Structure formats: structure tokens, C-alpha cells
Amino acid sequence: MAEKEVERVMVTPAAAELIGKLRAEHGSILFHQSGGCCDGSAPMCFPTNEFMVGSSDVKLGTIAEVPFYMSESQFEYWKNTQLIIDAVPGNGGMFSLERPSGLRFLTRSRLFEDEEIAWLESHPVEHVVA
């Protein structure tokens, strides 16, 4: 029996639609989960060439064909939690690409079950090499 991949980060249909529009407008983009500064704990969306992912970041996965990163230290707090990226009415983060859209990205979450944690422990996150 094949094992089922566990996604560390997922996207809702509303967020996937907004990401598609942002990709069409801006080209290559990426997400970085903010760590509580400036815009709270919002998932921030940037043009790939305007945000430097550093060696202290990890890649959680890909949502709607866009890579999703967070700092390794923050990941230690979230490692047993699945992030679910949604889009809801409101203003996005000051520097995040969705700001003028009238929508904002929002991180929802759920705790992984024991079987999922076991799978994730054998499939570590990608560390960024700067």
C-alpha cells in the first residue's frame, strides 16, 4: 500500500483563484509566512525577484504552483500544524501583492494527527541554501 503524502501547507479555492490572478499580473511570485511583525502573522505574497529567501528559511511546500516559506525558528512552533491559506475580504499586508485586490490572505490551521506527524518526521522540510 502506497503511503499518502501529507501537505504542510494547503490552499483554499478562493486563495488559489487570487494566486492565479496575482501570477497572471506579476509573473513569478512566492509566499513567506510573516512571523508577527508589521502585518501580524499574515502570509505575505511577493514577486520572486523582490524578496530574498534566506538560509534561515525553510520551504513548507507549494500552493497553486507558488513556493511557500517561513523562518526555521518559526517552523519549530508550527511543525505539528497544517497551514491552510485562504483569501477573505479585507486589506492585505502593507507589502503583500494582494493589498489592492480588496482581499487578503489569511492563515488557518489544524493540528496534524499522529499518523501524519510520523510521515512528516520521515519527510523533513527543505532548508534554503543561500
N, C-alpha and C positions, 0 to 999 in steps of 0.2 A: 504494500500500500504506500503510495507516494505521500510525503509529508506536505502539508499546506503551508505556504509562505504566510508569515504574519507581517502586516504592514505597520510600521511605526507611525506613519502619518498617512492620512486619507483626506479625500476632498468630497464635499457635497456637490450635487448637481449645480446648485446656484454658484458656488465658488468656481467650479470647473468652467461654467459659462463666462464668468467675469475674467478668469485667467485667459481663456481663449480670446476675448476682446483685447486684453492688455498685450498679449503676444502679437496679435494682428497689428496693433498700433505701435508697439515698441520693439518688436523683434525678440531677441534672446533676453529672458528675464530669469530671476531667481528669487527664492524666499529665504528670509532669515528670521527666526523666532526671536523677537526682542526680549531682553532679559529684565524688563521692569523699569527702564529708564525712558524718559521723554514721553513715549506713547504707551506707557504701561507695559503690558505683556502681549502686544499685538504681533501677529505675523506680518512682517514687512516685506513688500514686493519692490524689487529694484531692477533696473536694466543691468544685465550681467557686467557690462563694462563700467558701471558706476559704483559697484560695491565689491570690496576686496574681501574674499573669504580667506580667513587666516588659519594658521597651523593649530590654533586652539579651538577650531570649529570642527564639527562632525556633520556628515551628511546622513539625515534620517531616512531619506528616500526621495521619490519623485511623485509629484502630484500634477495631473493634467500636463504631463511632459515637461515639467519645470522642477529643477532640483530644490530641495528644502534642507536648510542648515540651521544649526544652533550651536552655541558655545558648548564645549565639552563639559565645563563646570556646571552649566545649567542642565545639560543632559543627565548628569548624575541624579538630579532631583526628579526628572521626568522619565527615567528609563523604564519604569514599570507602567507607563501611561501611554495609551494611543492618542495621538493628536488628530483631531478631526477639524479640518479647515473649512469654514463656512463663510458665506457672504450675506450680510444683513444691511438694512438701511442705516445710513449714518455717514459720518466723515471718517475717512481712513487716516492712518498715521500721517503726520506732517510731511514726511519724506517718501511715503509709500505711493506707488503708482496709481492705486485705485482712488486716491483722495478726490479728484474732481468728478468721479462717477456717480456720487450720491450713495454709494455702497461702501462698506468697509469689511475687511477680512476679520474674522473672529475665530479664535481657537477654542474648540470644545474638547472635552477629553473623557476617556473612560479608562479604568484600571484593567490591565491585562489579566487574563485568567492564568492559573498555574501552568497549564499546558503551553500557553502562548509564551510565557516567561521562559520556560525550558527551551523552546525553539529559539527564542531571541538570544539566549545565552550562548547558543552554538552558532549564531549568525550575528557577530558584532557589527556595530556601525562603522562606516568608512571614516577614517581620520583624514582630514585635508592635509595635503603636503604642499606647503607654501614654497 
